[in-house]
């Protein structure tokens, strides 16, 4: 990379960073007139929410203002709208101490007072650089009322300043849905791009305690009838229940080659463990992608490799090319598409060697800054050494995300997967057809978190329909885990 390229890259990053701060202030000015925080005087609330505090103001804070007692008394006598205007101006001009003194002398009372007082406290802590405390209070306010757009905008900016990029991007996408005009939309896009531009290393670790009524997807039958003859079901094929552990992690590195081109490499591990070593699963995966990114879309091309261990002795590996396309359809909708083709080899069950191709698309639509809708569809082809294990398949589903009061977020999802084998299944005498329906419900406690992780309780129900009696099953599962998407 030449010196000129490097200079342009640094300049674009600084411009994107500035755009984030300007965006937050401008959006708060536009959005605050509709917020409960702004009532009863929308004009004065705009001043309160448009608090642009640059890093230079934090580092080179003006001399502290002393607030005489008579000034405090005069401030307390002012209407709430004017007090909001004065506090916002003080914080914006780098005087959080003076704002705190006045807020203590005359805290807000009446309707919306709790949220107003907390919001001012969060902004004061933010101006002082106490980001963890500011984020905690912003989240507390949103737990009370998730519809406060101005608070969400300030939270997103605090998360960005604190380098909690995944959470910041989550809130920025929600805010983009409420952007009142194209200029606000562009600034939100710039903020999201700024997050993408500065990310070099990314880490994620997860784990969950996962009780299940049927963790091996086995049948509940003791005897099956095939061609008029009864066969006893073996122990390995029968459903098993228990409490297990599911967990994993990944690490990624984003190397910017040019302004719009990056090399992304990542690796991860996943573990599933229940009673009995024959049901243990361990998988490692590696990805390398060359990505071209523009404000409205990105295209990534590369390869993926996976190694898996199943039970005590089975080992399988797969490798192949993949493409990932992301496209911003509108300010509310984003489309993700993944195309993948891999060749698979088994260590023991070599008759399963072959290849598979898949195409999957997901649409994410922000109905408002508290509600997301999801839709997904896909199709695939698997080919092995046996016709009855080769199949065509398709899937589709919908999801609904909504932030509730009391700091709760609800998510509901339903998916259907259909497959049909190429050849007749042994003993069945015909092609095996399967339809697997899965429903998932989860609750996240947004205002109870640690190091950017919030607890999530998830329930999953799976029902598999098939013309093969041994392949019919259902399963109930719970998982207590954590998430960063809150």
Secondary structure as UniProt FT lines:
FT   HELIX           3..31
FT   HELIX           32..34
FT   HELIX           36..38
FT   TURN            39..40
FT   HELIX           42..49
FT   HELIX           55..59
FT   HELIX           69..76
FT   HELIX           80..92
FT   TURN            93..94
FT   HELIX           96..105
FT   TURN            111..112
FT   HELIX           113..128
FT   HELIX           131..144
FT   TURN            146..147
FT   HELIX           149..161
FT   TURN            162..163
FT   HELIX           165..176
FT   TURN            177..178
FT   HELIX           182..198
FT   STRAND          201..212
FT   TURN            215..216
FT   STRAND          223..226
FT   TURN            227..228
FT   STRAND          229..232
FT   HELIX           235..237
FT   STRAND          242..256
FT   STRAND          261..273
FT   HELIX           277..279
FT   STRAND          281..293
FT   STRAND          297..310
FT   TURN            311..313
FT   STRAND          314..328
FT   STRAND          333..346
FT   HELIX           350..352
FT   STRAND          354..368
FT   TURN            369..370
FT   STRAND          371..383
FT   HELIX           387..389
FT   STRAND          391..403
FT   TURN            406..407
FT   STRAND          408..424
FT   TURN            426..428
FT   STRAND          431..450
FT   TURN            451..452
FT   STRAND          453..466
FT   HELIX           469..471
FT   STRAND          473..483
//
